[in-house]
Amino acid sequence: MEKDKQAKLASKGWKIGTVNEFLELTPAEATYIELRLALSENLKQRRTQLTSSHTQLNANFSQIEKLETGEVTLDFLIRSLLTLGTTVKELAEIMLHSQDFAGNPTV
């Protein structure tokens, strides 16, 4: 956010902070959410590269939308990525860089 806009909002009583601060997330909760987002985004990228991915996933478009927005269990996300050909090594890379996805430094 631009500094001028931040100053204007602060002068009107608005507090500028992060989503984690606003939601009062613990570091573990924030990491879990970042992991889910990274897996969901990766699934979306892989699915758009494959023309018959909904058939491979044995899912309808509503279910795929839920997958891509992270509205499913981690187990289902991981199984879906594996079904689309993601290797265990690639899954590990996604998880390793999940904090990069949210703009946070990797631990």
Sequence and secondary structure as in RCSB ss.txt:
>XXXX:A:sequence
MEKDKQAKLASKGWKIGTVNEFLELTPAEATYIELRLALSENLKQRRTQLTSSHTQLNANFSQIEKLETGEVTLD
FLIRSLLTLGTTVKELAEIMLHSQDFAGNPTV
>XXXX:A:secstr
  HHHHHHHHHTT     HHHHHT  HHHHHHHHHHHHHHHHHHHHHHH TTHHHHTT  HHHHHHHHTT S HH
HHHHHHHHTT  HHHHHHHHHTHHHHTT    
